[in-house]
Amino acid sequence: MDYVAVIVPSLGVGVLFYFAMKAIFNADRSERDALAQAEREAEGSEERPLQ
């Protein structure tokens, strides 16, 4: 049973690392989507002539 006590902390750190990286990638994806939408909106407003 000693091997379980040795492997559990490593698995715990691995699980924490997985969720941290998942959160970072989701935040990056959301930021890229928001930036793309802002660029589309900016391009759309530039096409209209100013009066």
C-alpha positions in Angstrom: 0.0 0.0 0.0 3.0 2.3 0.2 2.9 2.8 -3.5 -0.5 4.3 -3.3 0.7 7.0 -0.8 3.5 7.7 -3.2 1.4 8.0 -6.4 -1.6 10.0 -5.1 0.2 13.3 -4.7 1.5 13.1 -8.2 -1.9 12.2 -9.6 -3.4 15.2 -7.6 -0.9 17.6 -9.1 -1.6 16.1 -12.5 -5.3 16.6 -12.1 -4.8 20.2 -11.0 -2.5 20.9 -13.9 -5.1 19.5 -16.3 -7.8 21.7 -15.0 -5.5 24.8 -14.9 -4.5 24.2 -18.6 -8.1 23.6 -19.6 -9.1 26.9 -18.0 -6.3 28.8 -19.8 -7.1 27.3 -23.2 -10.8 28.1 -22.7 -10.0 31.7 -21.8 -7.7 32.0 -24.8 -10.4 30.7 -27.1 -12.9 33.1 -25.7 -10.6 36.0 -26.0 -9.8 35.1 -29.7 -13.6 34.8 -30.4 -14.2 38.2 -28.8 -11.3 39.8 -30.7 -12.6 38.3 -34.0 -16.1 39.6 -33.3 -14.7 43.1 -32.5 -12.7 43.1 -35.7 -15.7 42.1 -37.7 -17.8 44.9 -36.1 -15.0 47.4 -36.8 -14.7 46.4 -40.4 -18.5 46.7 -40.8 -18.5 50.2 -39.4 -15.6 51.3 -41.7 -17.5 50.3 -44.8 -20.3 52.8 -44.2 -19.6 56.3 -45.4 -19.6 59.1 -42.9 -22.2 61.8 -43.4 
